[in-house]
Amino acid sequence: MKGVKGFAAAAAAAVMIVTACPAVQSYAVVSADYADSFGEVISGGDYTIMVRLSGKYITAASDGNVHQWEKLGDNSQVWHIESAGNGKCCILSGNDRSLALTVENGDSTNGNNIYLSEYKDTAAQHFILHRTDDAYYITGECSGNAALDVYDISHDNGANIDQWDYWAGEGQKFYIRPVGGDYSFIRGDLNFDGYVDIFDRTIMQNGVIAGFDDTMAAIADMDGSGSVNTADLVLLSQFLLGNAADIQTYSTISTEKPDVAYLFAYFLGNAPEQERLSYAVSTDGYNFKALNGGRAVWQSSVGTECLRDPYIFKGEDGLYYLLATDMKSSLGWNSNRNLLSAKSTDLVHWFDETSIEIANKYPLMQGADRAWAPQAIYDPEKESYMIYFAARVPNRDSRTIMYYAYSKDMKKLDTEPQLLFAPKNGNDAIDSDIINVGGKYYMYYKKRDQQAHLPCNCRPRQRSIYRDKTGLRGRSGC
């Protein structure tokens, strides 16, 4: 296991290890400390901090400045957050934990820059995480009402992070999530200092006597048995003595919440005020109850500001993604040209809304007069999402048939749309759904006569061909 301070600590530990545990009157349950009052940001964890406005991440630049940038997947976007006591925390660089986010000039002046400097436990380096709906706004101990803010309400890479009086703007709200989606802690590091030493053994001893909360129990479970007892204390002691010990290095704590219901996403009708996102829920998958009194729960603010055919799935990054037809049907059934996408952490608050251009932007889409019912499935080989949708391009084919393209960020297409499936018998193919069952992909689709069909299947990780019952083949990228 990494992080042991050295033989001196191990030798000191040996003195205590061979001594019987002293009689103690009372011990308190060993509980995790939190960096926020809401109880979601575990102190000592590594996190990413995403700007709700742009979907980009707070990033440490090479010169010590702090700005937003699209996902890089490296330690410049990792932040180690620790409680500083009294409801405050410090936010340390994942590249170098001796450096912390710091408020320039150490006061509440609007426009003060946020940058990295050596951590000295000052008010300019202590922050308060305020929960607001599904996100946080962040103020410095020295900053009064001024909160971290993306300069000029920008969506661009490199936009600076400074502070400004909190006005509940989307550029002042941040998603703080564990790196990789789940917490990962060094087993036995019960004080979260990055080392396993005699101090951790003392905490372990206390916990074995008085108990642990769920978070601390997972970190104290040295043998991975699912429970903590004297066997774990012995393992930790043996490790500190330098003896062989069968210990898994990291403990992973899932952030997943248990499934409690089925969610049905739909739109209400053809009037503009009905072309919005609506929800119904069911506990058995058959009987659904509409939420919000049967009224819509969310309206798009981009493109036509209307949506149809909503499709929601959970992405590889743990976020929920919405795809929909960007269409106001009162303008005509051949009026829509784009797709709609958005992201959410809780299925209630949607951000990063984007209208994805389809018609006239790509060779196969020149003259397209509709782009309907998009869905997506993750392709692990390409590490990208395959977005598939129905489109009609009258100067090529009078039918509405299936096309696909790849996207990593679900905001733009990274590849040009290509034909996915077109029935040989001349029928249309719309509203497709692709699923993976038993290592094969199956695509269901609907003809315009409203009958559903299962036209094809293919093996994953290969360029394959979809074949319908009449023999037509269409190129697939799944």
Phi, psi and omega in degrees: 000137181284155165099001178291135189290335177143181185295330181298316179294319181296319179296319178297323180296326184300325181299318182282327185296321184275359179263136179299146179297129181289154177292134182231141183290314182203148175232149176266149175303134180280115184239150177292147174265149181239147180271355179227158180282344181283338177083036178239336182262098182290127178297134180096001180268163176258133189225158162255151180236107184260136176281124182294326181302312191250343187076006178266171190247142171297127191227138175275116178284163183295338180267007179092354175283167180234127180217181175261148180207152175300164187301126178252333179077020179236181187289350176292343179248015177256134181231125180268114187252125181233144175294138175251009180086156176057038176079009181247165180215164170247148183240105188259150181291137175291339177281325184204105185289357174279351180252140184228154171301138186220139175273121179304137178070350175064030178219188189266013183298130175300137178093352176305132182287154172251125184215175178263135172212168181301133183286122181233015174062041181259167179298332178288349181244008176253134183232155177244128179264109182261123178285133175217117191044243184260011186230190177229147159248151194235122177242149175279154176301329181270359196259357183060236181270000181283132185240156174305140192209139173277122185303132173063026178050045188270148171261000192276149168302138177089355178299133188286152172256119176230198175237150179206152179311132185291125179231016177067025176288155181294337175280001177247006181245138189226144172263121179252110187227145179301142177302130181081358177093338179234154175287143176224116182236149175292126178299133179089347179276077191277349173251008170059035179261005179088001180232157171245116187210192184299330179295322177292324179296321178298317178295320179299315180300315178300317183292322178299326179281312189257342180107165180234152166283176189299319181296310182292328178297322180294326181280328180277349182283081188294327183262002178066027184277347182096358177216162181242129179208194184297335178298324178289323176297319178296316179300315179297318179298316179298321178297316181294333177281352181089011179274159178297134179215132181275090185231130172285137188295316186241148172250127180257129180244118184287144174263000181294137174261148183297144176292135181235345183196164172268136179251128176251118179258133184203174171240159193272329185178200188260355175280148182307321181287351177260345181273066180221171182281128176234156183232149166221152181232157179211146175264351181237356180083000181241318184252115186248146176240128180292140177267167176057036179064025181083001180268162179297152181253346182199143177238137177292150177242010180238166178059232180283351185065018173232159177216152175222162174056049182294140177226127183238135175215163179264125183279174180295338180270004179089352177278154171272139179241138175248129169241144180202164172283122178275093190207137168249103190294340178294345176273356179117150183288346178251025189264342188271147184233347189228170174249160180244139173225155176201167182232158178204154172259342188225007180070005180247310182259117182254142182219176179055040178298136182217138170263114183271116183291136178235297186294136173068003179266337185234155183308314183284349183253010178294120180087004179299138182243009174197147174218108193242153164045061180287147170221175181211154174217143184279134177254103184295333180290320179269351184053047184207162178266134173267111176269127179234144188205162176266137179216156174236130178236090190307326182281356176245318184202128183283352182272162170262114188225176191267134175234166178214159174202164182256149178211132177273328186252359180060024177240339179208159177273132178269343177232158178286143177302139178231158178295131177257312184200134176218115183302137182293331184282005176093358179288160169284165173219114183226173172052045183284155176220126180250131178229160177247120179228122176061033178084006175238148175263134177239138177242124172261147176214169180241133171279167179290347176274010174077004177273138178270146182224152171250097190272338196199162169211157180209158177276142180289162175067022176222149167288127190227177182234130176274133179236128176267179187294341181262359172104353181292144177243136175231142183292136178233150178251019183271000000 
